[in-house]
Structures are given as C-alpha cells and as structure tokens.
Amino acid sequence: MRQDNIVEKTVRYLFERGFIIHRLRRDLIKAEQRSLKVSVWFSEKDYLDWYDPLNLIDEFQLNDVQALIIVAPRAYSIADEVLHSLDRARYWYDLFIDVKIYSVDIAMLEKCLEESVNSLMTTFIDLVINIVEDGGRCPRCLSNMYVLYIGKFHSNILKSKVIEKIYRCPNCGLRIHRTMKIENLHDAR
Ligand SMILES: [Zn+2]
C-alpha cells in the first residue's frame, strides 16, 4: 500500500471513530476527541533518525498528547526505540513524558488500527466521556459500573456496523470495551 493511501485510510477511520483530524506534516497527524489528543506518525523507516530524545518529543509534540500511534512496516521495533528514547529523556534531562505508545503494523493496518483505537479509548475513557448510564454489575467487585462512552462505527474486525460501549467501575477501576453488531440488535427485537 502506498504511503498516501495508508494516511488516507487512517484519517478516514479515526474520523469515523469520532476524532477531529489535524494534518501537521506529510507523515504526522494529530487526532483529537474531547480532551484526548493523539499524535499519529506514519514512519516510512524502521528506525529513529536522531539520538537526542528532545528531538523526538519535539517532533511529535509528545508534551501535548496522551498517546502516540506509530503506523509503519515494522511499527513494533520503532515503538521499542521510542520507549528507549523516552527513558533516556528521564536519565538525561529528568524529563518524564507520560505517553502511551501504540504500534500499528501496515501489513494489518485495519485490524491493528481498530484494536489500538479500542484500547486507546478504553485507557483514556475519562477524557472522552459522552454519556453516563447504568452499566450493570462489575464482574470483578460487583459494584455498579457505568457506561461512559457510546459510539457507532463500521468495524473492520467484525465487518459490520457496530455500537461500542465503554464501561468503567468507579470502585475498582475495571474498564471494559464492548462492540455489538448493529444487525444483531435488530434481530433481537
Ligand atoms: Zn469493580
């Protein structure tokens, strides 16, 4: 797949998942939803070009986002380098950059992207809350859970329109992400 197609597919998907997209550079976009901000880097290389972690932080605006999604042919190995670089920032500059890193391998772009976004939204549920609804009993501690996010999108994994719900337990902190095919919801009626 060509780089432009990969960027376009990713942008379209993130938009469908409710993000506002800012195209910052040819290889970098910023995606925002409510208070959640994410940098998405489309790397054509499988290594970092620089050694000083300040470059990395600067290049991807890591001071201003909660997560970095790396979309690349060998995304996992770049993610590793990025994590090492952020460790170095701690040793060298006493700088603690708290970002979650997600790797999206372009060979499985659609599936990896969807899994990353599911995980991202669930991890940062507090930043994207769009509803507060009873979510039943927590399977871990039996307290009352809440549904804090409801979305609708076309799932690349389930090959269907789905409703997603994200639950969180205020007592033990358990988070659950669920997707349900919309056609099944109709069948149930
Ligand atoms: Zn619980």
Boltz pocket constraint, residues with backbone or C-beta under 6 A from the ligand:
constraints:
  - pocket:
      binder: B
      contacts: [[A, 138], [A, 139], [A, 140], [A, 141], [A, 142], [A, 143], [A, 169], [A, 170], [A, 171], [A, 172], [A, 173], [A, 174]]
      max_distance: 6.0
